[in-house]
């Protein structure tokens, strides 16, 4: 269906936005050592994918993982359906947009703090 193609494009675009915002946390002004930055971003990406499974075993981690992009939550929202629904796309897209925006604001604050 055409709506699924459009919905998939929107989600892909917003996932890329949230992922690039996560990657911005490794900005050279924030993490000087590039090898450390790559490992840091890789760790955050893996934790974004697995945070639901981790918090099931260790619920105490849930407050810490709220900063990560909602990739686990998206898979829970969108799994088990044959077609996208507008409500699920709007919910998922909103979560991704808010996450990406929040991570970008954090990066801007950290870079600004480094310039003082």
Backbone as CSV, one residue per row, in Angstrom:
resi,resn,N_x,N_y,N_z,CA_x,CA_y,CA_z,C_x,C_y,C_z
1,UNK,0.828,-1.181,0.000,0.000,0.000,0.000,0.876,1.249,0.000
2,UNK,0.379,2.277,-0.643,1.126,3.539,-0.733,1.312,4.172,0.641
3,UNK,0.318,4.027,1.510,0.441,4.619,2.851,1.549,3.935,3.651
4,UNK,1.770,2.651,3.423,2.856,1.950,4.109,4.218,2.440,3.626
5,UNK,4.325,2.710,2.330,5.582,3.225,1.787,5.864,4.604,2.360
6,UNK,4.856,5.453,2.403,5.019,6.790,2.960,5.331,6.718,4.459
7,UNK,4.606,5.879,5.180,4.858,5.710,6.607,6.247,5.174,6.886
8,UNK,6.679,4.222,6.070,8.024,3.685,6.225,9.084,4.738,5.967
9,UNK,8.854,5.587,4.962,9.798,6.667,4.673,9.874,7.647,5.837
10,UNK,8.735,8.000,6.397,8.705,8.928,7.532,9.462,8.337,8.716
11,UNK,9.203,7.071,9.014,9.896,6.431,10.134,11.390,6.290,9.863
12,UNK,11.761,5.976,8.632,13.174,5.877,8.277,13.869,7.221,8.461
13,UNK,13.234,8.282,7.991,13.790,9.632,8.126,13.956,10.007,9.598
14,UNK,12.939,9.731,10.403,13.007,10.092,11.816,13.979,9.205,12.596
15,UNK,14.120,7.939,12.206,15.141,7.079,12.817,16.539,7.608,12.496
16,UNK,16.738,8.061,11.269,18.029,8.634,10.886,18.304,9.907,11.681
17,UNK,17.275,10.716,11.897,17.426,11.941,12.689,17.820,11.605,14.124
18,UNK,17.119,10.657,14.741,17.424,10.280,16.127,18.816,9.641,16.218
19,UNK,19.158,8.808,15.249,20.473,8.173,15.249,21.605,9.160,15.041
20,UNK,21.403,10.119,14.157,22.454,11.120,13.961,22.574,12.024,15.178
21,UNK,21.459,12.292,15.853,21.515,13.082,17.086,22.281,12.319,18.164
22,UNK,22.094,11.009,18.214,22.854,10.186,19.159,24.337,10.228,18.813
23,UNK,24.652,10.146,17.535,26.041,10.211,17.091,26.684,11.564,17.364
24,UNK,25.873,12.624,17.406,26.411,13.956,17.692,27.000,14.051,19.091
25,UNK,26.602,13.151,19.976,27.161,13.170,21.329,28.644,12.814,21.342
26,UNK,29.157,12.331,20.225,30.583,12.020,20.137,31.353,13.138,19.426
27,UNK,30.780,14.316,19.381,31.400,15.474,18.747,32.815,15.682,19.307
28,UNK,33.766,16.064,18.464,35.144,16.248,18.936,35.281,17.253,20.085
29,UNK,34.361,18.179,20.197,34.408,19.126,21.320,33.979,18.451,22.629
30,UNK,33.238,17.364,22.532,32.735,16.674,23.723,33.677,15.539,24.124
31,UNK,33.997,14.676,23.166,34.917,13.557,23.421,36.130,13.763,22.515
32,UNK,37.240,14.102,23.110,38.445,14.436,22.334,39.054,13.217,21.636
33,UNK,39.086,12.083,22.316,39.683,10.873,21.764,38.688,10.212,20.810
34,UNK,39.047,10.113,19.534,38.118,9.601,18.513,37.815,8.112,18.705
35,UNK,38.798,7.334,19.146,38.547,5.909,19.371,37.542,5.722,20.492
36,UNK,37.668,6.483,21.530,36.715,6.429,22.634,35.326,6.850,22.156
37,UNK,35.262,7.859,21.304,33.988,8.342,20.791,33.269,7.266,19.970
38,UNK,34.025,6.549,19.138,33.428,5.495,18.317,32.883,4.368,19.195
39,UNK,33.653,3.972,20.187,33.204,2.917,21.096,31.977,3.378,21.884
40,UNK,31.976,4.638,22.317,30.854,5.207,23.054,29.567,5.182,22.225
41,UNK,29.646,5.626,20.986,28.454,5.650,20.133,27.991,4.237,19.814
42,UNK,28.904,3.329,19.563,28.544,1.935,19.311,27.828,1.333,20.516
43,UNK,28.346,1.591,21.703,27.712,1.104,22.923,26.302,1.679,23.082
44,UNK,26.149,2.976,22.835,24.825,3.593,22.945,23.845,3.031,21.915
45,UNK,24.325,2.766,20.704,23.462,2.198,19.670,22.989,0.797,20.057
46,UNK,23.897,-0.003,20.575,23.520,-1.364,20.999,22.551,-1.304,22.173
47,UNK,22.808,-0.413,23.114,21.902,-0.270,24.258,20.520,0.220,23.822
48,UNK,20.458,1.062,22.786,19.166,1.528,22.267,18.343,0.362,21.738
49,UNK,19.010,-0.582,21.100,18.315,-1.748,20.554,17.888,-2.735,21.638
50,UNK,18.705,-2.867,22.666,18.483,-3.919,23.657,17.961,-3.416,25.000
51,UNK,17.618,-2.135,25.093,17.273,-1.604,26.408,16.028,-2.245,27.008
52,UNK,15.091,-2.658,26.202,13.895,-3.314,26.736,14.223,-4.634,27.396
53,UNK,15.050,-5.428,26.748,15.448,-6.713,27.324,16.299,-6.508,28.574
54,UNK,17.132,-5.489,28.561,17.976,-5.219,29.730,17.125,-4.768,30.910
55,UNK,16.160,-3.898,30.663,15.339,-3.391,31.772,14.385,-4.451,32.317
56,UNK,14.079,-5.467,31.530,13.270,-6.576,32.064,14.050,-7.328,33.135
57,UNK,15.334,-7.498,32.924,16.174,-8.195,33.891,16.673,-7.290,35.007
58,UNK,16.867,-6.013,34.680,17.382,-5.039,35.640,16.508,-3.784,35.605
59,UNK,15.355,-3.794,36.261,14.444,-2.640,36.213,15.067,-1.344,36.716
60,UNK,16.098,-1.441,37.517,16.747,-0.245,38.047,17.404,0.580,36.934
61,UNK,17.653,-0.022,35.778,18.280,0.668,34.648,17.298,1.530,33.856
62,UNK,16.010,1.339,34.063,15.003,2.048,33.276,15.148,3.573,33.331
63,UNK,15.358,4.176,34.502,15.521,5.633,34.524,16.767,6.118,33.790
64,UNK,17.772,5.280,33.692,19.004,5.668,33.006,18.818,5.616,31.486
65,UNK,18.047,4.653,31.005,17.894,4.430,29.565,16.905,5.363,28.886
66,UNK,16.238,6.238,29.620,15.262,7.107,28.980,15.909,8.055,27.979
67,UNK,17.214,8.292,28.120,17.901,9.227,27.236,18.154,8.629,25.849
68,UNK,18.144,7.318,25.734,18.444,6.662,24.458,17.261,6.747,23.504
69,UNK,17.521,6.751,22.184,16.418,6.764,21.215,15.494,5.559,21.420
70,UNK,14.213,5.736,21.152,13.213,4.703,21.462,13.121,3.585,20.428
71,UNK,14.219,2.991,20.061,14.206,1.929,19.054,13.491,0.687,19.583
72,UNK,13.749,0.321,20.814,13.072,-0.841,21.405,11.563,-0.601,21.443
73,UNK,11.165,0.576,21.862,9.747,0.893,21.958,9.070,0.841,20.580
74,UNK,9.792,1.288,19.552,9.234,1.240,18.194,8.980,-0.193,17.749
75,UNK,9.921,-1.060,18.058,9.723,-2.454,17.659,8.529,-3.058,18.392
76,UNK,8.304,-2.641,19.629,7.131,-3.134,20.367,5.841,-2.575,19.783
77,UNK,5.849,-1.301,19.395,4.649,-0.659,18.852,4.294,-1.237,17.488
78,UNK,5.306,-1.435,16.647,5.053,-1.807,15.254,5.049,-3.308,14.996
79,UNK,5.441,-4.123,15.964,5.468,-5.559,15.714,4.070,-6.151,15.773
80,UNK,3.887,-7.211,15.058,2.622,-7.930,15.071,1.535,-7.333,14.188
81,UNK,1.875,-6.333,13.397,0.883,-5.762,12.493,1.337,-5.964,11.056
82,UNK,0.387,-6.215,10.201,0.708,-6.421,8.788,0.905,-5.092,8.072
83,UNK,0.131,-4.077,8.474,0.194,-2.761,7.848,0.412,-1.702,8.919
84,UNK,1.013,-0.585,8.512,1.150,0.545,9.416,-0.202,1.209,9.601
85,UNK,-0.449,1.704,10.793,-1.623,2.534,11.005,-1.141,3.956,11.260
86,UNK,-1.978,4.917,10.952,-1.606,6.320,11.125,-1.281,6.600,12.591
87,UNK,-2.068,6.050,13.484,-1.838,6.280,14.916,-0.459,5.767,15.340
88,UNK,-0.087,4.590,14.883,1.213,4.025,15.253,2.367,4.808,14.637
89,UNK,2.182,5.288,13.413,3.229,6.083,12.776,3.386,7.421,13.487
90,UNK,2.280,8.054,13.837,2.348,9.338,14.540,2.980,9.156,15.923
91,UNK,2.577,8.115,16.640,3.158,7.853,17.961,4.653,7.577,17.848
92,UNK,5.024,6.686,16.947,6.437,6.332,16.767,7.246,7.530,16.269
93,UNK,6.703,8.229,15.298,7.394,9.398,14.752,7.582,10.490,15.788
94,UNK,6.568,10.704,16.605,6.685,11.702,17.667,7.753,11.340,18.675
95,UNK,7.809,10.061,19.030,8.838,9.606,19.967,10.238,9.814,19.384
96,UNK,10.404,9.474,18.112,11.705,9.645,17.472,12.088,11.116,17.354
97,UNK,11.127,11.949,16.979,11.401,13.379,16.826,11.792,13.999,18.166
98,UNK,11.039,13.687,19.210,11.346,14.231,20.530,12.705,13.744,21.027
99,UNK,12.989,12.481,20.804,14.279,11.925,21.218,15.428,12.612,20.488
100,UNK,15.318,12.739,19.174,16.363,13.396,18.388,16.551,14.849,18.773
101,UNK,15.445,15.540,19.012,15.516,16.943,19.415,16.182,17.075,20.775
102,UNK,15.805,16.213,21.707,16.392,16.246,23.046,17.886,15.966,23.001
103,UNK,18.306,14.968,22.230,19.727,14.650,22.119,20.508,15.788,21.463
104,UNK,19.898,16.457,20.491,20.548,17.601,19.850,20.723,18.749,20.840
105,UNK,19.716,18.982,21.671,19.816,20.037,22.688,20.918,19.693,23.694
106,UNK,20.998,18.433,24.103,22.061,18.015,25.023,23.429,18.273,24.399
107,UNK,23.579,17.912,23.126,24.859,18.125,22.438,25.196,19.605,22.377
108,UNK,24.223,20.445,22.061,24.476,21.882,21.978,24.901,22.445,23.335
109,UNK,24.265,21.982,24.395,24.630,22.441,25.740,26.036,21.990,26.119
110,UNK,26.388,20.757,25.785,27.724,20.245,26.098,28.808,20.978,25.316
111,UNK,28.556,21.257,24.043,29.536,21.985,23.226,29.669,23.421,23.730
112,UNK,28.551,24.048,24.058,28.586,25.413,24.557,29.365,25.469,25.876
113,UNK,29.175,24.467,26.718,29.899,24.403,27.990,31.411,24.267,27.758
114,UNK,31.803,23.537,26.706,33.221,23.349,26.401,33.884,24.660,25.958
115,UNK,33.106,25.558,25.363,33.667,26.817,24.851,33.809,27.886,25.917
116,UNK,33.354,27.634,27.115,33.475,28.636,28.186,34.850,28.671,28.729
